[in-house]
Amino acid sequence: MTDKTSAEWRRSTYSSSDGKCVEVRDGVPGVVPVRDSKVPGGPQLAVGAGAWGAFVTSLKSDLG
């Protein structure tokens, strides 16, 4: 998939400062890699770009 250590990862602006976050990486064709910020070298989920977009849209809708 992707390099687990040198990639540019980001987290939501809604994330807390205690380091318990989900991070995502943009720029990988067709998928959105997702990882746990507490274990940056750990496993990643490869979520299809369309599924990720639908997930984010649903979250935004629920948050109002």
mmCIF file of the N, C-alpha and C atoms, coordinates in Angstrom:
data_MODEL
# 
_entry.id   MODEL 
# 
loop_
_atom_site.group_PDB 
_atom_site.id 
_atom_site.type_symbol 
_atom_site.label_atom_id 
_atom_site.label_alt_id 
_atom_site.label_comp_id 
_atom_site.label_asym_id 
_atom_site.label_entity_id 
_atom_site.label_seq_id 
_atom_site.pdbx_PDB_ins_code 
_atom_site.Cartn_x 
_atom_site.Cartn_y 
_atom_site.Cartn_z 
_atom_site.occupancy 
_atom_site.B_iso_or_equiv 
_atom_site.pdbx_formal_charge 
_atom_site.auth_seq_id 
_atom_site.auth_comp_id 
_atom_site.auth_asym_id 
_atom_site.auth_atom_id 
_atom_site.pdbx_PDB_model_num 
ATOM 1   N N  . MET A 1 1  ? 0.832   -1.181 0.000  1.00 0.00 ? 1  MET A N  1 
ATOM 2   C CA . MET A 1 1  ? 0.000   0.000  0.000  1.00 0.00 ? 1  MET A CA 1 
ATOM 3   C C  . MET A 1 1  ? 0.878   1.246  0.000  1.00 0.00 ? 1  MET A C  1 
ATOM 4   N N  . THR A 1 2  ? 1.137   1.839  1.158  1.00 0.00 ? 2  THR A N  1 
ATOM 5   C CA . THR A 1 2  ? 1.920   3.062  1.240  1.00 0.00 ? 2  THR A CA 1 
ATOM 6   C C  . THR A 1 2  ? 3.000   2.905  2.288  1.00 0.00 ? 2  THR A C  1 
ATOM 7   N N  . ASP A 1 3  ? 3.968   3.793  2.235  1.00 0.00 ? 3  ASP A N  1 
ATOM 8   C CA . ASP A 1 3  ? 5.002   3.834  3.261  1.00 0.00 ? 3  ASP A CA 1 
ATOM 9   C C  . ASP A 1 3  ? 4.337   4.256  4.574  1.00 0.00 ? 3  ASP A C  1 
ATOM 10  N N  . LYS A 1 4  ? 4.475   3.465  5.604  1.00 0.00 ? 4  LYS A N  1 
ATOM 11  C CA . LYS A 1 4  ? 3.778   3.716  6.860  1.00 0.00 ? 4  LYS A CA 1 
ATOM 12  C C  . LYS A 1 4  ? 4.418   4.803  7.712  1.00 0.00 ? 4  LYS A C  1 
ATOM 13  N N  . THR A 1 5  ? 5.609   5.234  7.401  1.00 0.00 ? 5  THR A N  1 
ATOM 14  C CA . THR A 1 5  ? 6.279   6.173  8.286  1.00 0.00 ? 5  THR A CA 1 
ATOM 15  C C  . THR A 1 5  ? 6.521   7.544  7.675  1.00 0.00 ? 5  THR A C  1 
ATOM 16  N N  . SER A 1 6  ? 6.792   7.646  6.396  1.00 0.00 ? 6  SER A N  1 
ATOM 17  C CA . SER A 1 6  ? 7.169   8.936  5.822  1.00 0.00 ? 6  SER A CA 1 
ATOM 18  C C  . SER A 1 6  ? 6.014   9.673  5.154  1.00 0.00 ? 6  SER A C  1 
ATOM 19  N N  . ALA A 1 7  ? 4.842   9.101  5.122  1.00 0.00 ? 7  ALA A N  1 
ATOM 20  C CA . ALA A 1 7  ? 3.699   9.730  4.471  1.00 0.00 ? 7  ALA A CA 1 
ATOM 21  C C  . ALA A 1 7  ? 3.224   10.945 5.261  1.00 0.00 ? 7  ALA A C  1 
ATOM 22  N N  . GLU A 1 8  ? 2.599   11.868 4.556  1.00 0.00 ? 8  GLU A N  1 
ATOM 23  C CA . GLU A 1 8  ? 1.998   13.030 5.197  1.00 0.00 ? 8  GLU A CA 1 
ATOM 24  C C  . GLU A 1 8  ? 0.588   12.661 5.643  1.00 0.00 ? 8  GLU A C  1 
ATOM 25  N N  . TRP A 1 9  ? 0.394   12.515 6.914  1.00 0.00 ? 9  TRP A N  1 
ATOM 26  C CA . TRP A 1 9  ? -0.897  12.155 7.484  1.00 0.00 ? 9  TRP A CA 1 
ATOM 27  C C  . TRP A 1 9  ? -1.553  13.396 8.066  1.00 0.00 ? 9  TRP A C  1 
ATOM 28  N N  . ARG A 1 10 ? -2.870  13.381 8.137  1.00 0.00 ? 10 ARG A N  1 
ATOM 29  C CA . ARG A 1 10 ? -3.592  14.500 8.738  1.00 0.00 ? 10 ARG A CA 1 
ATOM 30  C C  . ARG A 1 10 ? -4.721  13.954 9.592  1.00 0.00 ? 10 ARG A C  1 
ATOM 31  N N  . ARG A 1 11 ? -5.188  14.802 10.486 1.00 0.00 ? 11 ARG A N  1 
ATOM 32  C CA . ARG A 1 11 ? -6.327  14.442 11.326 1.00 0.00 ? 11 ARG A CA 1 
ATOM 33  C C  . ARG A 1 11 ? -7.335  15.579 11.289 1.00 0.00 ? 11 ARG A C  1 
ATOM 34  N N  . SER A 1 12 ? -8.513  15.281 11.692 1.00 0.00 ? 12 SER A N  1 
ATOM 35  C CA . SER A 1 12 ? -9.592  16.260 11.684 1.00 0.00 ? 12 SER A CA 1 
ATOM 36  C C  . SER A 1 12 ? -9.267  17.437 12.592 1.00 0.00 ? 12 SER A C  1 
ATOM 37  N N  . THR A 1 13 ? -9.755  18.601 12.221 1.00 0.00 ? 13 THR A N  1 
ATOM 38  C CA . THR A 1 13 ? -9.615  19.767 13.089 1.00 0.00 ? 13 THR A CA 1 
ATOM 39  C C  . THR A 1 13 ? -10.461 19.606 14.349 1.00 0.00 ? 13 THR A C  1 
ATOM 40  N N  . TYR A 1 14 ? -11.369 18.650 14.349 1.00 0.00 ? 14 TYR A N  1 
ATOM 41  C CA . TYR A 1 14 ? -12.184 18.355 15.527 1.00 0.00 ? 14 TYR A CA 1 
ATOM 42  C C  . TYR A 1 14 ? -11.458 17.435 16.510 1.00 0.00 ? 14 TYR A C  1 
ATOM 43  N N  . SER A 1 15 ? -10.290 16.934 16.138 1.00 0.00 ? 15 SER A N  1 
ATOM 44  C CA . SER A 1 15 ? -9.550  16.002 16.991 1.00 0.00 ? 15 SER A CA 1 
ATOM 45  C C  . SER A 1 15 ? -9.078  16.682 18.266 1.00 0.00 ? 15 SER A C  1 
ATOM 46  N N  . SER A 1 16 ? -9.016  15.908 19.328 1.00 0.00 ? 16 SER A N  1 
ATOM 47  C CA . SER A 1 16 ? -8.519  16.441 20.591 1.00 0.00 ? 16 SER A CA 1 
ATOM 48  C C  . SER A 1 16 ? -6.990  16.439 20.575 1.00 0.00 ? 16 SER A C  1 
ATOM 49  N N  . SER A 1 17 ? -6.411  17.100 21.542 1.00 0.00 ? 17 SER A N  1 
ATOM 50  C CA . SER A 1 17 ? -4.947  17.197 21.595 1.00 0.00 ? 17 SER A CA 1 
ATOM 51  C C  . SER A 1 17 ? -4.308  16.046 22.371 1.00 0.00 ? 17 SER A C  1 
ATOM 52  N N  . ASP A 1 18 ? -5.099  15.076 22.821 1.00 0.00 ? 18 ASP A N  1 
ATOM 53  C CA . ASP A 1 18 ? -4.542  13.991 23.632 1.00 0.00 ? 18 ASP A CA 1 
ATOM 54  C C  . ASP A 1 18 ? -3.949  12.852 22.808 1.00 0.00 ? 18 ASP A C  1 
ATOM 55  N N  . GLY A 1 19 ? -3.937  12.987 21.488 1.00 0.00 ? 19 GLY A N  1 
ATOM 56  C CA . GLY A 1 19 ? -3.288  11.995 20.642 1.00 0.00 ? 19 GLY A CA 1 
ATOM 57  C C  . GLY A 1 19 ? -4.100  10.761 20.325 1.00 0.00 ? 19 GLY A C  1 
ATOM 58  N N  . LYS A 1 20 ? -5.360  10.752 20.671 1.00 0.00 ? 20 LYS A N  1 
ATOM 59  C CA . LYS A 1 20 ? -6.228  9.605  20.386 1.00 0.00 ? 20 LYS A CA 1 
ATOM 60  C C  . LYS A 1 20 ? -7.064  9.930  19.157 1.00 0.00 ? 20 LYS A C  1 
ATOM 61  N N  . CYS A 1 21 ? -6.441  9.820  18.001 1.00 0.00 ? 21 CYS A N  1 
ATOM 62  C CA . CYS A 1 21 ? -7.080  10.263 16.769 1.00 0.00 ? 21 CYS A CA 1 
ATOM 63  C C  . CYS A 1 21 ? -6.967  9.213  15.670 1.00 0.00 ? 21 CYS A C  1 
ATOM 64  N N  . VAL A 1 22 ? -7.821  9.367  14.706 1.00 0.00 ? 22 VAL A N  1 
ATOM 65  C CA . VAL A 1 22 ? -7.719  8.617  13.461 1.00 0.00 ? 22 VAL A CA 1 
ATOM 66  C C  . VAL A 1 22 ? -7.077  9.563  12.462 1.00 0.00 ? 22 VAL A C  1 
ATOM 67  N N  . GLU A 1 23 ? -6.090  9.092  11.737 1.00 0.00 ? 23 GLU A N  1 
ATOM 68  C CA . GLU A 1 23 ? -5.415  9.906  10.731 1.00 0.00 ? 23 GLU A CA 1 
ATOM 69  C C  . GLU A 1 23 ? -5.670  9.329  9.348  1.00 0.00 ? 23 GLU A C  1 
ATOM 70  N N  . VAL A 1 24 ? -5.698  10.215 8.354  1.00 0.00 ? 24 VAL A N  1 
ATOM 71  C CA . VAL A 1 24 ? -5.874  9.796  6.965  1.00 0.00 ? 24 VAL A CA 1 
ATOM 72  C C  . VAL A 1 24 ? -4.780  10.421 6.119  1.00 0.00 ? 24 VAL A C  1 
ATOM 73  N N  . ARG A 1 25 ? -4.574  9.840  4.959  1.00 0.00 ? 25 ARG A N  1 
ATOM 74  C CA . ARG A 1 25 ? -3.573  10.350 4.023  1.00 0.00 ? 25 ARG A CA 1 
ATOM 75  C C  . ARG A 1 25 ? -4.243  10.570 2.681  1.00 0.00 ? 25 ARG A C  1 
ATOM 76  N N  . ASP A 1 26 ? -4.067  11.741 2.140  1.00 0.00 ? 26 ASP A N  1 
ATOM 77  C CA . ASP A 1 26 ? -4.588  12.062 0.809  1.00 0.00 ? 26 ASP A CA 1 
ATOM 78  C C  . ASP A 1 26 ? -3.555  11.713 -0.252 1.00 0.00 ? 26 ASP A C  1 
ATOM 79  N N  . GLY A 1 27 ? -4.006  11.637 -1.489 1.00 0.00 ? 27 GLY A N  1 
ATOM 80  C CA . GLY A 1 27 ? -3.090  11.489 -2.605 1.00 0.00 ? 27 GLY A CA 1 
ATOM 81  C C  . GLY A 1 27 ? -2.774  10.070 -3.029 1.00 0.00 ? 27 GLY A C  1 
ATOM 82  N N  . VAL A 1 28 ? -3.445  9.085  -2.458 1.00 0.00 ? 28 VAL A N  1 
ATOM 83  C CA . VAL A 1 28 ? -3.238  7.700  -2.880 1.00 0.00 ? 28 VAL A CA 1 
ATOM 84  C C  . VAL A 1 28 ? -4.391  7.350  -3.816 1.00 0.00 ? 28 VAL A C  1 
ATOM 85  N N  . PRO A 1 29 ? -4.122  7.078  -5.078 1.00 0.00 ? 29 PRO A N  1 
ATOM 86  C CA . PRO A 1 29 ? -5.192  6.859  -6.059 1.00 0.00 ? 29 PRO A CA 1 
ATOM 87  C C  . PRO A 1 29 ? -6.171  5.749  -5.659 1.00 0.00 ? 29 PRO A C  1 
ATOM 88  N N  . GLY A 1 30 ? -7.445  6.107  -5.613 1.00 0.00 ? 30 GLY A N  1 
ATOM 89  C CA . GLY A 1 30 ? -8.511  5.130  -5.405 1.00 0.00 ? 30 GLY A CA 1 
ATOM 90  C C  . GLY A 1 30 ? -8.803  4.716  -3.984 1.00 0.00 ? 30 GLY A C  1 
ATOM 91  N N  . VAL A 1 31 ? -7.922  5.052  -3.043 1.00 0.00 ? 31 VAL A N  1 
ATOM 92  C CA . VAL A 1 31 ? -8.146  4.667  -1.646 1.00 0.00 ? 31 VAL A CA 1 
ATOM 93  C C  . VAL A 1 31 ? -7.765  5.808  -0.702 1.00 0.00 ? 31 VAL A C  1 
ATOM 94  N N  . VAL A 1 32 ? -8.264  5.712  0.511  1.00 0.00 ? 32 VAL A N  1 
ATOM 95  C CA . VAL A 1 32 ? -7.859  6.625  1.578  1.00 0.00 ? 32 VAL A CA 1 
ATOM 96  C C  . VAL A 1 32 ? -7.282  5.763  2.700  1.00 0.00 ? 32 VAL A C  1 
ATOM 97  N N  . PRO A 1 33 ? -5.967  5.798  2.887  1.00 0.00 ? 33 PRO A N  1 
ATOM 98  C CA . PRO A 1 33 ? -5.371  5.058  3.993  1.00 0.00 ? 33 PRO A CA 1 
ATOM 99  C C  . PRO A 1 33 ? -5.780  5.693  5.330  1.00 0.00 ? 33 PRO A C  1 
ATOM 100 N N  . VAL A 1 34 ? -6.116  4.861  6.306  1.00 0.00 ? 34 VAL A N  1 
ATOM 101 C CA . VAL A 1 34 ? -6.549  5.309  7.628  1.00 0.00 ? 34 VAL A CA 1 
ATOM 102 C C  . VAL A 1 34 ? -5.713  4.566  8.667  1.00 0.00 ? 34 VAL A C  1 
ATOM 103 N N  . ARG A 1 35 ? -5.269  5.281  9.703  1.00 0.00 ? 35 ARG A N  1 
ATOM 104 C CA . ARG A 1 35 ? -4.483  4.636  10.754 1.00 0.00 ? 35 ARG A CA 1 
ATOM 105 C C  . ARG A 1 35 ? -4.802  5.257  12.113 1.00 0.00 ? 35 ARG A C  1 
ATOM 106 N N  . ASP A 1 36 ? -4.360  4.594  13.160 1.00 0.00 ? 36 ASP A N  1 
ATOM 107 C CA . ASP A 1 36 ? -4.499  5.056  14.536 1.00 0.00 ? 36 ASP A CA 1 
ATOM 108 C C  . ASP A 1 36 ? -3.289  5.932  14.858 1.00 0.00 ? 36 ASP A C  1 
ATOM 109 N N  . SER A 1 37 ? -3.516  7.161  15.298 1.00 0.00 ? 37 SER A N  1 
ATOM 110 C CA . SER A 1 37 ? -2.397  8.065  15.577 1.00 0.00 ? 37 SER A CA 1 
ATOM 111 C C  . SER A 1 37 ? -1.515  7.583  16.727 1.00 0.00 ? 37 SER A C  1 
ATOM 112 N N  . LYS A 1 38 ? -2.043  6.747  17.601 1.00 0.00 ? 38 LYS A N  1 
ATOM 113 C CA . LYS A 1 38 ? -1.245  6.232  18.717 1.00 0.00 ? 38 LYS A CA 1 
ATOM 114 C C  . LYS A 1 38 ? -0.236  5.184  18.268 1.00 0.00 ? 38 LYS A C  1 
ATOM 115 N N  . VAL A 1 39 ? -0.454  4.606  17.081 1.00 0.00 ? 39 VAL A N  1 
ATOM 116 C CA . VAL A 1 39 ? 0.426   3.552  16.561 1.00 0.00 ? 39 VAL A CA 1 
ATOM 117 C C  . VAL A 1 39 ? 0.749   3.883  15.099 1.00 0.00 ? 39 VAL A C  1 
ATOM 118 N N  . PRO A 1 40 ? 1.529   4.940  14.855 1.00 0.00 ? 40 PRO A N  1 
ATOM 119 C CA . PRO A 1 40 ? 1.763   5.377  13.477 1.00 0.00 ? 40 PRO A CA 1 
ATOM 120 C C  . PRO A 1 40 ? 2.439   4.348  12.581 1.00 0.00 ? 40 PRO A C  1 
ATOM 121 N N  . GLY A 1 41 ? 3.202   3.444  13.148 1.00 0.00 ? 41 GLY A N  1 
ATOM 122 C CA . GLY A 1 41 ? 3.839   2.407  12.351 1.00 0.00 ? 41 GLY A CA 1 
ATOM 123 C C  . GLY A 1 41 ? 3.021   1.135  12.254 1.00 0.00 ? 41 GLY A C  1 
ATOM 124 N N  . GLY A 1 42 ? 1.834   1.172  12.816 1.00 0.00 ? 42 GLY A N  1 
ATOM 125 C CA . GLY A 1 42 ? 0.977   -0.007 12.848 1.00 0.00 ? 42 GLY A CA 1 
ATOM 126 C C  . GLY A 1 42 ? 0.190   -0.199 11.561 1.00 0.00 ? 42 GLY A C  1 
ATOM 127 N N  . PRO A 1 43 ? -0.810  -1.055 11.629 1.00 0.00 ? 43 PRO A N  1 
ATOM 128 C CA . PRO A 1 43 ? -1.596  -1.365 10.427 1.00 0.00 ? 43 PRO A CA 1 
ATOM 129 C C  . PRO A 1 43 ? -2.408  -0.172 9.936  1.00 0.00 ? 43 PRO A C  1 
ATOM 130 N N  . GLN A 1 44 ? -2.716  -0.216 8.660  1.00 0.00 ? 44 GLN A N  1 
ATOM 131 C CA . GLN A 1 44 ? -3.544  0.802  8.017  1.00 0.00 ? 44 GLN A CA 1 
ATOM 132 C C  . GLN A 1 44 ? -4.742  0.119  7.379  1.00 0.00 ? 44 GLN A C  1 
ATOM 133 N N  . LEU A 1 45 ? -5.841  0.832  7.339  1.00 0.00 ? 45 LEU A N  1 
ATOM 134 C CA . LEU A 1 45 ? -6.995  0.385  6.568  1.00 0.00 ? 45 LEU A CA 1 
ATOM 135 C C  . LEU A 1 45 ? -6.964  1.113  5.240  1.00 0.00 ? 45 LEU A C  1 
ATOM 136 N N  . ALA A 1 46 ? -7.254  0.426  4.166  1.00 0.00 ? 46 ALA A N  1 
ATOM 137 C CA . ALA A 1 46 ? -7.352  1.058  2.847  1.00 0.00 ? 46 ALA A CA 1 
ATOM 138 C C  . ALA A 1 46 ? -8.833  1.122  2.497  1.00 0.00 ? 46 ALA A C  1 
ATOM 139 N N  . VAL A 1 47 ? -9.432  2.286  2.681  1.00 0.00 ? 47 VAL A N  1 
ATOM 140 C CA . VAL A 1 47 ? -10.856 2.482  2.427  1.00 0.00 ? 47 VAL A CA 1 
ATOM 141 C C  . VAL A 1 47 ? -11.015 3.037  1.018  1.00 0.00 ? 47 VAL A C  1 
ATOM 142 N N  . GLY A 1 48 ? -11.916 2.468  0.250  1.00 0.00 ? 48 GLY A N  1 
ATOM 143 C CA . GLY A 1 48 ? -12.173 2.974  -1.094 1.00 0.00 ? 48 GLY A CA 1 
ATOM 144 C C  . GLY A 1 48 ? -12.548 4.446  -1.049 1.00 0.00 ? 48 GLY A C  1 
ATOM 145 N N  . ALA A 1 49 ? -12.065 5.218  -2.021 1.00 0.00 ? 49 ALA A N  1 
ATOM 146 C CA . ALA A 1 49 ? -12.292 6.662  -2.022 1.00 0.00 ? 49 ALA A CA 1 
ATOM 147 C C  . ALA A 1 49 ? -13.780 7.007  -2.010 1.00 0.00 ? 49 ALA A C  1 
ATOM 148 N N  . GLY A 1 50 ? -14.590 6.280  -2.767 1.00 0.00 ? 50 GLY A N  1 
ATOM 149 C CA . GLY A 1 50 ? -16.030 6.535  -2.785 1.00 0.00 ? 50 GLY A CA 1 
ATOM 150 C C  . GLY A 1 50 ? -16.677 6.254  -1.446 1.00 0.00 ? 50 GLY A C  1 
ATOM 151 N N  . ALA A 1 51 ? -16.282 5.154  -0.820 1.00 0.00 ? 51 ALA A N  1 
ATOM 152 C CA . ALA A 1 51 ? -16.821 4.800  0.495  1.00 0.00 ? 51 ALA A CA 1 
ATOM 153 C C  . ALA A 1 51 ? -16.403 5.832  1.540  1.00 0.00 ? 51 ALA A C  1 
ATOM 154 N N  . TRP A 1 52 ? -15.164 6.299  1.469  1.00 0.00 ? 52 TRP A N  1 
ATOM 155 C CA . TRP A 1 52 ? -14.699 7.314  2.416  1.00 0.00 ? 52 TRP A CA 1 
ATOM 156 C C  . TRP A 1 52 ? -15.486 8.605  2.235  1.00 0.00 ? 52 TRP A C  1 
ATOM 157 N N  . GLY A 1 53 ? -15.697 9.003  0.993  1.00 0.00 ? 53 GLY A N  1 
ATOM 158 C CA . GLY A 1 53 ? -16.473 10.213 0.728  1.00 0.00 ? 53 GLY A CA 1 
ATOM 159 C C  . GLY A 1 53 ? -17.881 10.118 1.288  1.00 0.00 ? 53 GLY A C  1 
ATOM 160 N N  . ALA A 1 54 ? -18.529 8.967  1.106  1.00 0.00 ? 54 ALA A N  1 
ATOM 161 C CA . ALA A 1 54 ? -19.878 8.764  1.641  1.00 0.00 ? 54 ALA A CA 1 
ATOM 162 C C  . ALA A 1 54 ? -19.866 8.801  3.172  1.00 0.00 ? 54 ALA A C  1 
ATOM 163 N N  . PHE A 1 55 ? -18.844 8.217  3.783  1.00 0.00 ? 55 PHE A N  1 
ATOM 164 C CA . PHE A 1 55 ? -18.704 8.215  5.239  1.00 0.00 ? 55 PHE A CA 1 
ATOM 165 C C  . PHE A 1 55 ? -18.578 9.641  5.771  1.00 0.00 ? 55 PHE A C  1 
ATOM 166 N N  . VAL A 1 56 ? -17.706 10.433 5.170  1.00 0.00 ? 56 VAL A N  1 
ATOM 167 C CA . VAL A 1 56 ? -17.494 11.810 5.614  1.00 0.00 ? 56 VAL A CA 1 
ATOM 168 C C  . VAL A 1 56 ? -18.761 12.642 5.409  1.00 0.00 ? 56 VAL A C  1 
ATOM 169 N N  . THR A 1 57 ? -19.424 12.463 4.276  1.00 0.00 ? 57 THR A N  1 
ATOM 170 C CA . THR A 1 57 ? -20.673 13.187 4.015  1.00 0.00 ? 57 THR A CA 1 
ATOM 171 C C  . THR A 1 57 ? -21.714 12.853 5.074  1.00 0.00 ? 57 THR A C  1 
ATOM 172 N N  . SER A 1 58 ? -21.815 11.584 5.431  1.00 0.00 ? 58 SER A N  1 
ATOM 173 C CA . SER A 1 58 ? -22.764 11.155 6.459  1.00 0.00 ? 58 SER A CA 1 
ATOM 174 C C  . SER A 1 58 ? -22.426 11.777 7.816  1.00 0.00 ? 58 SER A C  1 
ATOM 175 N N  . LEU A 1 59 ? -21.144 11.797 8.173  1.00 0.00 ? 59 LEU A N  1 
ATOM 176 C CA . LEU A 1 59 ? -20.744 12.413 9.440  1.00 0.00 ? 59 LEU A CA 1 
ATOM 177 C C  . LEU A 1 59 ? -21.097 13.889 9.474  1.00 0.00 ? 59 LEU A C  1 
ATOM 178 N N  . LYS A 1 60 ? -20.796 14.591 8.403  1.00 0.00 ? 60 LYS A N  1 
ATOM 179 C CA . LYS A 1 60 ? -21.089 16.026 8.349  1.00 0.00 ? 60 LYS A CA 1 
ATOM 180 C C  . LYS A 1 60 ? -22.583 16.275 8.456  1.00 0.00 ? 60 LYS A C  1 
ATOM 181 N N  . SER A 1 61 ? -23.374 15.432 7.822  1.00 0.00 ? 61 SER A N  1 
ATOM 182 C CA . SER A 1 61 ? -24.827 15.562 7.878  1.00 0.00 ? 61 SER A CA 1 
ATOM 183 C C  . SER A 1 61 ? -25.333 15.342 9.302  1.00 0.00 ? 61 SER A C  1 
ATOM 184 N N  . ASP A 1 62 ? -24.792 14.334 9.969  1.00 0.00 ? 62 ASP A N  1 
ATOM 185 C CA . ASP A 1 62 ? -25.209 14.027 11.339 1.00 0.00 ? 62 ASP A CA 1 
ATOM 186 C C  . ASP A 1 62 ? -24.788 15.109 12.328 1.00 0.00 ? 62 ASP A C  1 
ATOM 187 N N  . LEU A 1 63 ? -23.657 15.754 12.080 1.00 0.00 ? 63 LEU A N  1 
ATOM 188 C CA . LEU A 1 63 ? -23.169 16.798 12.979 1.00 0.00 ? 63 LEU A CA 1 
ATOM 189 C C  . LEU A 1 63 ? -23.876 18.126 12.764 1.00 0.00 ? 63 LEU A C  1 
ATOM 190 N N  . GLY A 1 64 ? -24.523 18.255 11.605 1.00 0.00 ? 64 GLY A N  1 
ATOM 191 C CA . GLY A 1 64 ? -25.274 19.471 11.300 1.00 0.00 ? 64 GLY A CA 1 
ATOM 192 C C  . GLY A 1 64 ? -24.372 20.584 10.969 1.00 0.00 ? 64 GLY A C  1 
# 
